[in-house]
Amino acid sequence: MIVDNARHLVLLGDLDPVASVSLTDTGLTPYHAIKHSPPKLVPGPVAVVIGTGGLGHVAIQILRATSHTTVVALDVNEDKLQLAKDVGAHHVFLSNDDAITEVKT
């Protein structure tokens, strides 16, 4: 890779660049979805992340790092909901017929 300035590079430490290349897209995809929302992500409103797998757990971390909004995570898998809690979701709910009611309360 050729860059005009070293400031455009991030040191990977022990990470293998080939094995880690997908992390850039994993982070940028939710970032692009969130980046225009900060004026709305103030204390009070709720941001709901639907699906807490590969992209959703990164979205939760970005929301927590860049806003003061309450982050709610929905998923059909309880293990993924635990991951959502571990990375910072304020509330987690199973994505089922009761989810809308639970999120509203």
N, C-alpha and C positions, 0 to 999 in steps of 0.2 A: 504494500500500500504506500502511496506517495501522498504526503500532506505538506502544505506550505508552512505549517507551524506546529511544533510539538504540543501546543495547548489543545489541539484537536484529538489527541490520543489519550486513552485511559489505560493505565497500567493494569494488567490482568493478574499480577502476582503469580500464583500457582495454577491459575485456570488455563486449560488448553484452549487456544483460540478456535480450533476447529469444533471442539465439543461445545463451546460456549457461544458460538455465533448466533444461535437462535434466541439467546437472551435479549439481544437488541430489539428484535421484533416483538418479543413478549412484553417488553417494557414500553415500547413506542405505541403499540396498538391501543392499550387503554389510556395512555397519556394523551394521544390525539383526541380521544373521545371526551376527556375531562378538561383539557387545557383552556377551552373557551368558557367554562362554567364558573370560575372563581367568583364573579360578582353574585352568583346565586347561592354559592356554597358558604354561607355565613352561619353563625350559630342560630339554631332554630329549624331550618329546613332539614330534610332527610334525603340522603343519597342512597338509592337502592341498587345494589349490585346483584344481578340475576345470573347465577352460575359462578361458582367460586373455584373453578379449576385453574388451568394454566394462566389464563388472562385475568380472571376475576380476582384471584388473590393479589395480583400485582395492582389491579385497580383499587382495591381496598387500601393497600399501602400508599399509593399515590394520593388518594383522597385524604388519608390521615396526615400525610406529610405536607399537603398543600392547602388544607382547608380546616375550618372549625365545625363543619357540618356533622351531623350524626350519620354514621355509616351502618346500613342494614344490609345483610347478606342473605340471599335465598339460594337454596340448592336442594336437589332431591337426594343427596348423599350426605348422611350424618358425619362421615369422616371428613368430607370437604367443609362442612360447617364448622367442625373443630379447627381445621386449618384457618378458616376465616376468622375465628375468634383469636387464634394464635397470632395472626398478622395484624389484628387491630379492629376488626368489626365490633361496633358497640352492641349490636343485637344480631342474632341469626335465627332463621326460621326455615323449616322444611317447606319446599315449594310444592304446595298441595292446594286443595280447594279452600282451605282456611287461611292461606297466606295473606291475602289482601286484608282480611279482617284483622289478623294479628299485626300486620305492619301498621295499620291505621291506629291501633290502640297504644 
